[in-house]
Amino acid sequence: MESVLNNEWDEYAENWNVDPSVEKYAAMAFSELTKKIKLDGLSVLDFGCGTGVLTQMIGAKVRDVVAIDPSSEMIKYLDMKTLKNVSTISDFLTEELINKRSEFENKFDLIVASSVCGFLPSYEETLCLLKSLLKEDGSFVQWDWLADDQHSGVGLSIDRVKKVFDVNQFIDVQITTPFIMENSKGSMTVLMAYGKNISQVNKVGL
């Protein structure tokens, strides 16, 4: 199962790495993340990390980060940052990859996905796979363009995200629209979704 973007994103890597709007998006996402989660000492999976703009910000606060993206060019620019506590994987996230890579032997306290879920061929299947990589009481956070009538076909709707989080039994789910990005085509609202992995204690109580 291909669960993230294909390698056509390689051609965007060079400009992506120096695009000020990418830096701004990452900075605003990071600001919202730190309002919600204390990052100190966490193990993190950055899913669809791109060139690692957000990875670098998170890496400065946490114990370690595994950053995965299928674009080898994106990963190349992240590797150039030589972040000591960040390991990188250039591949699609699949069950087969999880079983063969040592980086997935231990589950994660936090998984982030910035501007990636809305581009997935199967958001629903991928979120199920990502949830399997969370520790009990671990958190998942995503940011994506908010789908609306003006930008049809772009991003995710609040209803779709809520449904997928419910199906995967996340708890403490919060879906917000914390910031807006301006570009040549106008304003685009960013959706942020947070959910916590249900613990064994909560499962027993169900």
Residue frames relative to the residue before (quaternion, step in Angstrom):
aa qw qx qy qz dx dy dz
M 1.0000 0.0000 0.0000 0.0000 0.00 0.00 0.00
E 0.2584 -0.7359 0.6035 0.1654 3.56 -0.72 1.01
S 0.0811 -0.8622 0.5001 0.0001 3.54 -0.45 1.19
V 0.7487 0.2618 -0.2316 0.5633 3.56 1.14 0.36
L 0.7916 -0.3492 0.2155 0.4527 3.55 -1.28 -0.15
N 0.4218 -0.6689 0.5232 0.3178 3.56 -1.18 0.34
N 0.7042 -0.5398 0.2898 0.3589 3.54 -1.28 0.30
E 0.3624 0.7011 -0.5216 0.3242 3.58 1.16 0.35
W 0.5777 0.5971 -0.3659 0.4194 3.59 1.25 -0.35
D 0.4435 0.6967 -0.4547 0.3333 3.59 1.24 -0.19
E 0.6801 0.5276 -0.2947 0.4150 3.58 0.92 -0.91
Y 0.6609 0.5074 -0.3065 0.4602 3.59 1.23 -0.40
A 0.4790 0.7439 -0.4064 0.2281 3.57 1.22 -0.49
E 0.6813 0.5099 -0.3155 0.4199 3.60 0.76 -0.99
N 0.7119 0.4326 -0.2596 0.4885 3.59 0.84 -0.94
W 0.5894 0.5897 -0.3552 0.4228 3.57 1.09 -0.75
N 0.6735 0.5389 -0.2878 0.4162 3.53 0.99 -0.94
V 0.7748 0.2968 -0.1676 0.5325 3.62 1.17 -0.47
D 0.4429 0.7026 -0.4504 0.3276 3.60 1.27 0.11
P 0.4049 -0.7398 0.4752 0.2508 3.64 -0.57 1.07
S 0.6173 0.5457 -0.3602 0.4375 3.61 1.09 -0.56
V 0.6046 0.5376 -0.3485 0.4734 3.59 1.14 -0.61
E 0.6399 0.5190 -0.3035 0.4787 3.56 1.02 -0.87
K 0.6688 0.4998 -0.3036 0.4590 3.59 0.92 -0.89
Y 0.6333 0.5272 -0.3250 0.4641 3.58 0.94 -0.88
A 0.6787 0.4956 -0.2894 0.4582 3.58 0.87 -0.98
A 0.6549 0.5197 -0.3137 0.4502 3.57 0.96 -0.86
M 0.6750 0.4782 -0.2984 0.4762 3.58 0.97 -0.80
A 0.6257 0.5174 -0.3338 0.4789 3.58 1.05 -0.72
F 0.6555 0.5143 -0.3091 0.4585 3.58 0.94 -0.87
S 0.6261 0.5401 -0.3292 0.4560 3.57 1.01 -0.80
E 0.6727 0.4801 -0.2938 0.4803 3.57 0.95 -0.87
L 0.6222 0.5555 -0.3319 0.4406 3.57 1.05 -0.78
T 0.7096 0.4640 -0.2666 0.4585 3.58 0.86 -0.95
K 0.5687 0.5615 -0.3877 0.4594 3.59 1.23 -0.27
K 0.7464 0.4276 -0.1963 0.4707 3.55 1.11 -0.73
I 0.8189 0.1694 -0.0362 0.5472 3.59 0.97 -0.87
K 0.3540 -0.6904 0.5896 0.2244 3.53 -1.05 0.84
L 0.2853 -0.8342 0.4574 0.1162 3.56 -0.40 1.26
D 0.4824 0.7052 -0.4310 0.2902 3.59 1.14 -0.51
G 0.8682 0.1470 -0.1202 0.4584 3.55 -0.90 1.02
L 0.5177 0.6692 -0.4104 0.3402 3.59 1.22 -0.01
S 0.3089 -0.6665 0.6338 0.2424 3.52 -1.34 0.41
V 0.1088 -0.8400 0.5305 -0.0333 3.55 -0.72 1.15
L 0.1782 -0.7190 0.6573 0.1388 3.53 -1.22 0.65
D 0.1448 -0.7611 0.6279 0.0739 3.57 -0.78 1.07
F 0.1447 -0.8285 0.5405 0.0232 3.54 -0.18 1.37
G 0.8022 0.0901 -0.1215 0.5776 3.57 -0.63 1.15
C 0.1076 0.8843 -0.4464 0.0848 3.53 1.03 0.93
G 0.3012 -0.7602 0.5225 0.2414 3.60 1.16 -0.43
T 0.7883 -0.2804 0.2256 0.4990 3.57 -0.95 -0.87
G 0.5994 -0.6525 0.3242 0.3315 3.56 1.26 0.30
V 0.2663 0.7732 -0.5368 0.2078 3.59 1.09 0.55
L 0.7045 0.4091 -0.2520 0.5223 3.58 0.89 -0.92
T 0.5756 0.5997 -0.3672 0.4173 3.59 1.06 -0.73
Q 0.6709 0.5109 -0.2956 0.4488 3.55 0.89 -0.96
M 0.6536 0.5086 -0.3152 0.4636 3.58 0.97 -0.81
I 0.6774 0.4793 -0.2867 0.4787 3.55 0.93 -0.91
G 0.6435 0.5688 -0.3156 0.4034 3.56 0.95 -0.92
A 0.6244 0.5560 -0.3333 0.4357 3.57 1.13 -0.62
K 0.7420 0.4192 -0.2066 0.4806 3.60 1.22 -0.43
V 0.7523 0.4279 -0.2054 0.4570 3.58 1.06 -0.70
R 0.6589 -0.4920 0.3764 0.4267 3.57 -1.32 0.02
D 0.7811 -0.1991 0.1582 0.5703 3.57 0.83 -0.97
V 0.2045 -0.7642 0.6041 0.0956 3.53 -1.28 0.54
V 0.1517 -0.7010 0.6847 0.1293 3.52 -1.17 0.74
A 0.1058 -0.8082 0.5792 0.0084 3.56 -0.62 1.17
I 0.0259 -0.8253 0.5629 -0.0373 3.57 -0.64 1.13
D 0.1558 0.7460 -0.6356 0.1232 3.53 -1.07 0.88
P 0.4543 -0.7086 0.4588 0.2848 3.63 -0.89 0.79
S 0.6041 0.5601 -0.3587 0.4389 3.58 1.23 -0.30
S 0.3508 -0.7571 0.5144 0.1978 3.58 -0.48 1.19
E 0.6254 0.5347 -0.3436 0.4527 3.59 1.10 -0.63
M 0.6205 0.5229 -0.3413 0.4744 3.59 1.00 -0.77
I 0.6738 0.4951 -0.2885 0.4665 3.57 0.89 -0.96
K 0.5918 0.5768 -0.3658 0.4281 3.59 1.06 -0.68
Y 0.6907 0.4632 -0.2829 0.4779 3.58 0.92 -0.87
L 0.6120 0.5204 -0.3561 0.4773 3.59 1.10 -0.57
D 0.6479 0.5251 -0.3227 0.4477 3.59 0.92 -0.85
M 0.6059 0.5706 -0.3488 0.4308 3.60 1.10 -0.65
K 0.6094 0.5649 -0.3507 0.4320 3.59 1.19 -0.44
T 0.2080 -0.8349 0.4857 0.1541 3.59 1.36 -0.25
L 0.1595 0.7948 -0.5573 0.1798 3.54 0.70 1.15
K 0.4567 -0.7589 0.3979 0.2391 3.55 -0.47 1.25
N 0.7832 0.3226 -0.1777 0.5010 3.59 0.96 -0.75
V 0.5866 0.5501 -0.3680 0.4667 3.58 1.24 0.49
S 0.0924 -0.7587 0.6425 0.0556 3.56 -0.92 0.97
T 0.2398 -0.8094 0.5282 0.0921 3.56 -0.95 0.86
I 0.1056 -0.7572 0.6425 0.0524 3.52 -1.25 0.64
S 0.1413 -0.7674 0.6205 0.0786 3.57 -0.83 0.99
D 0.4817 0.6296 -0.4631 0.3964 3.55 -0.05 1.32
F 0.5402 -0.5543 0.5012 0.3870 3.53 -1.35 0.11
L 0.4273 -0.6823 0.5263 0.2737 3.55 -1.08 0.72
T 0.1307 0.7718 -0.6053 0.1444 3.55 -0.62 1.22
E 0.6508 -0.4881 0.3923 0.4292 3.56 -1.26 0.23
E 0.6248 0.5439 -0.3359 0.4483 3.59 1.02 -0.77
L 0.6579 0.4980 -0.3101 0.4722 3.58 0.93 -0.87
I 0.6349 0.5369 -0.3270 0.4490 3.58 0.94 -0.88
N 0.6955 0.4928 -0.2769 0.4435 3.57 0.94 -0.87
K 0.7616 0.3989 -0.2201 0.4609 3.58 1.06 -0.59
R 0.6828 0.4777 -0.2947 0.4677 3.62 1.18 -0.33
S 0.4756 -0.7023 0.4589 0.2645 3.57 -0.80 1.04
E 0.5569 0.6281 -0.3885 0.3800 3.60 1.16 -0.52
F 0.7199 0.4324 -0.2400 0.4869 3.58 1.19 -0.50
E 0.3851 0.7401 -0.4785 0.2738 3.60 1.24 0.15
N 0.7485 0.2579 -0.1565 0.5906 3.56 1.09 -0.74
K 0.4358 -0.7058 0.4890 0.2697 3.57 -0.94 0.82
F 0.5140 -0.6880 0.4547 0.2358 3.54 -1.32 0.41
D 0.4933 -0.6334 0.5150 0.3004 3.53 -1.24 0.62
L 0.8058 0.0690 0.0284 0.5875 3.55 1.09 -0.80
I 0.0611 -0.7509 0.6555 0.0520 3.55 -1.08 0.79
V 0.0867 -0.7853 0.6122 0.0304 3.55 -0.90 0.98
A 0.0465 -0.7696 0.6367 0.0095 3.55 -1.19 0.67
S 0.0433 -0.8382 0.5426 -0.0329 3.54 -0.20 1.30
S 0.8517 -0.0937 0.0139 0.5154 3.54 -0.68 1.20
V 0.5474 0.6101 -0.4032 0.4068 3.55 0.88 0.96
C 0.6496 0.5668 -0.3438 0.3722 3.62 0.86 -0.88
G 0.6420 0.5450 -0.3166 0.4365 3.58 1.08 -0.70
F 0.6905 0.4536 -0.2697 0.4947 3.59 1.27 -0.31
L 0.4942 0.6942 -0.4174 0.3157 3.59 1.25 -0.15
P 0.5086 -0.6308 0.4804 0.3356 3.60 -1.06 0.62
S 0.7880 0.0255 -0.0329 0.6143 3.60 1.17 -0.53
Y 0.2383 -0.7946 0.5499 0.0972 3.55 -0.03 1.35
E 0.6573 0.5420 -0.3123 0.4203 3.56 0.91 -0.97
E 0.6941 0.4646 -0.2778 0.4745 3.61 0.84 -0.95
T 0.6669 0.5197 -0.3092 0.4354 3.55 0.94 -0.85
L 0.6408 0.5177 -0.3418 0.4522 3.59 0.96 -0.77
C 0.6054 0.5426 -0.3475 0.4672 3.59 1.08 -0.67
L 0.6609 0.5009 -0.2961 0.4739 3.58 0.97 -0.87
L 0.6561 0.5068 -0.3092 0.4658 3.58 0.95 -0.85
K 0.6362 0.5387 -0.3347 0.4394 3.58 0.95 -0.82
S 0.6260 0.5549 -0.3330 0.4351 3.58 1.07 -0.70
L 0.6724 0.4934 -0.2831 0.4736 3.57 1.27 -0.38
L 0.5715 0.6005 -0.3764 0.4138 3.59 1.28 -0.03
K 0.4847 -0.6067 0.5439 0.3180 3.52 -1.20 0.62
E 0.6187 -0.4747 0.4393 0.4460 3.54 -1.29 0.19
D 0.8215 0.1415 -0.1734 0.5245 3.55 -0.89 1.03
G 0.4198 0.6854 -0.4831 0.3474 3.60 1.21 0.32
S 0.3694 -0.7547 0.5139 0.1729 3.57 -1.21 0.51
F 0.1671 -0.7446 0.6368 0.1097 3.53 -1.22 0.65
V 0.0098 -0.7900 0.6124 -0.0264 3.56 -0.94 0.95
Q 0.0068 -0.7924 0.6099 -0.0050 3.57 -0.95 0.90
W 0.1372 -0.7368 0.6536 0.1054 3.52 -1.33 0.50
D 0.1139 0.7819 -0.6036 0.1066 3.56 -0.93 0.94
W 0.6060 -0.5084 0.4415 0.4235 3.54 -1.27 0.23
L 0.4056 -0.6910 0.5437 0.2499 3.54 -1.04 0.80
A 0.3631 -0.7376 0.5283 0.2122 3.58 -0.68 1.09
D 0.1151 0.7722 -0.6195 0.0818 3.54 -1.06 0.84
D 0.7265 -0.4422 0.2962 0.4347 3.58 -1.29 0.09
Q 0.6489 0.5411 -0.3235 0.4259 3.56 1.05 -0.75
H 0.7775 0.2208 -0.1095 0.5785 3.57 1.06 -0.77
S 0.0113 -0.8424 0.5384 -0.0208 3.56 0.70 1.07
G 0.7932 0.2891 -0.2308 0.4837 3.53 -1.01 0.86
V 0.6730 0.4436 -0.2938 0.5137 3.60 1.25 -0.08
G 0.8493 0.2078 -0.1407 0.4644 3.54 -0.95 0.88
L 0.4927 -0.6387 0.5179 0.2848 3.51 -1.39 -0.31
S 0.4033 -0.6897 0.5400 0.2648 3.55 -1.13 0.60
I 0.6182 -0.5405 0.4164 0.3902 3.56 -1.22 0.47
D 0.6445 0.5361 -0.3253 0.4375 3.59 0.95 -0.84
R 0.6631 0.5011 -0.3128 0.4597 3.59 0.93 -0.85
V 0.6575 0.5056 -0.3125 0.4630 3.57 0.92 -0.89
K 0.6542 0.5174 -0.3170 0.4514 3.57 0.89 -0.91
K 0.6469 0.5248 -0.3183 0.4525 3.57 0.95 -0.86
V 0.6791 0.4892 -0.2940 0.4616 3.59 0.90 -0.91
F 0.6381 0.5076 -0.3281 0.4770 3.59 1.01 -0.76
D 0.6474 0.5187 -0.3167 0.4599 3.60 1.00 -0.80
V 0.6443 0.5276 -0.3171 0.4539 3.58 0.93 -0.90
N 0.7342 0.4102 -0.2222 0.4933 3.57 1.03 -0.82
Q 0.4500 -0.7490 0.4029 0.2721 3.56 1.33 0.32
F 0.2325 0.7310 -0.5917 0.2478 3.56 0.88 0.93
I 0.2282 -0.7560 0.5952 0.1490 3.56 -1.16 0.60
D 0.7936 0.2824 -0.2343 0.4854 3.56 -1.33 0.27
V 0.2082 0.8210 -0.5081 0.1565 3.59 1.11 0.68
Q 0.0104 0.7731 -0.6333 0.0356 3.53 -1.00 0.96
I 0.0315 -0.7895 0.6127 -0.0179 3.57 -0.75 1.07
T 0.0416 0.8172 -0.5654 0.1040 3.55 -0.54 1.22
T 0.2980 -0.6976 0.6063 0.2387 3.56 -1.36 0.01
P 0.0799 -0.8970 0.4334 0.0337 3.58 0.49 1.23
F 0.8266 0.0155 -0.0138 0.5625 3.61 1.11 -0.42
I 0.3267 -0.7255 0.5819 0.1681 3.52 -1.36 0.41
M 0.2235 -0.7605 0.5963 0.1270 3.55 -1.02 0.84
E 0.2576 -0.7553 0.5874 0.1345 3.53 -1.00 0.92
N 0.0881 0.7801 -0.6176 0.0464 3.56 -1.03 0.81
S 0.7598 -0.3905 0.2593 0.4505 3.57 -1.31 -0.05
K 0.6920 0.4664 -0.2710 0.4798 3.58 1.20 -0.50
G 0.7047 -0.4199 0.2675 0.5056 3.57 1.29 -0.04
S 0.6777 -0.4662 0.3752 0.4272 3.53 -1.23 -0.56
M 0.0536 -0.7780 0.6253 0.0283 3.53 -1.08 0.79
T 0.3481 -0.7570 0.5274 0.1662 3.54 -0.82 1.08
V 0.2867 -0.7528 0.5719 0.1552 3.55 -1.03 0.85
L 0.2723 -0.7392 0.6018 0.1312 3.53 -0.95 1.02
M 0.0803 -0.7673 0.6347 0.0454 3.58 -1.02 0.83
A 0.0432 -0.7994 0.5992 -0.0032 3.57 -0.85 0.99
Y 0.0911 -0.7871 0.6100 0.0011 3.52 -0.97 0.99
G 0.1133 0.7777 -0.6151 0.0632 3.54 -1.06 0.77
K 0.3051 -0.7488 0.5662 0.1601 3.53 -1.18 0.63
N 0.4851 -0.6578 0.4926 0.2988 3.54 -1.03 0.82
I 0.4554 -0.6943 0.4839 0.2762 3.55 -0.87 0.91
S 0.3692 -0.7407 0.5224 0.2051 3.59 -0.91 0.89
Q 0.6675 -0.4842 0.3716 0.4265 3.56 -1.28 0.25
V 0.6039 0.5641 -0.3502 0.4410 3.58 1.08 -0.73
N 0.6854 0.4734 -0.2788 0.4779 3.56 0.95 -0.92
K 0.6093 0.5569 -0.3520 0.4413 3.57 1.07 -0.71
V 0.6451 0.5238 -0.3152 0.4584 3.56 0.96 -0.88
G 0.6930 0.5005 -0.2674 0.4446 3.52 1.08 -0.81
L 0.5405 0.6409 -0.4052 0.3646 3.59 1.20 -0.28
